[in-house]
Amino acid sequence: MDTQKIGKFLKKLRNEKNMTQEELAEHMDVSNRTVSRWETGSNLPDIAILIELSDFYAVDLREILDGERKDQRMEKETESTILKVAEYNQEESKQFFSRWRMLFTFGLVISVANLILQRIDIVEEGFWRNFAAFIQGLSDGGVTAVMIVGILYTTNRLKKIIEVKERLFTRL
């Protein structure tokens, strides 16, 4: 902590309020000499007085401890960037869940079709028997695929596979 810098900042804040050291000392219930020591950096106010000073000068306590004001423009830019990143993540999440929703809906339709076809006993050979076998295979394979993808996703392996795939495609 740079006590000289903090002292100069405290002096600047006092001057912005058009106050003398004596007036500030009276307001803070300390001696003139104490205020002088704060402003020269030879001594720092205790935490309770620092909090009072931050309220009195309407600045953040961190600004006093840093010895300078934060750039308001920088804060706005940072806030704007954070909001954009959050919006991007939200949009990416929507797309991700939309894809999974479509996959699960398709899986549900195939599973229901499989259940119906299993209940209807199609004994005769031909198209319907082959169609039922196809739907059953699709259903069984789909369930297995979703379980594998789910395991890969929950163990973060899917993310690593996607990263490798993206690196390979960017080289081509």
Stockholm file with secondary structure:
# STOCKHOLM 1.0

chainA/1-172         MDTQKIGKFLKKLRNEKNMTQEELAEHMDVSNRTVSRWETGSNLPDIAILIELSDFYAVDLREILDGERKDQRMEKETESTILKVAEYNQEESKQFFSRWRMLFTFGLVISVANLILQRIDIVEEGFWRNFAAFIQGLSDGGVTAVMIVGILYTTNRLKKIIEVKERLFTRL
#=GR chainA/1-172 SS CCHHHHHHHHHHHHHHTTCCHHHHHHHHTSCHHHHHHHHHTSSCCCHHHHHHHHHHHTCCHHHHHHTSCCCHHHHHHHHHHHHHHHHHHHHHHHHHHHHHHHHHHHHHHHHHHHHHHHHSCCCSCSHHHHHHHHHHHHHHHHHHHHHHHHHHHHTTHHHHHHHHHHHHHHHC
#=GC SS_cons         CCHHHHHHHHHHHHHHTTCCHHHHHHHHTSCHHHHHHHHHTSSCCCHHHHHHHHHHHTCCHHHHHHTSCCCHHHHHHHHHHHHHHHHHHHHHHHHHHHHHHHHHHHHHHHHHHHHHHHHSCCCSCSHHHHHHHHHHHHHHHHHHHHHHHHHHHHTTHHHHHHHHHHHHHHHC
//
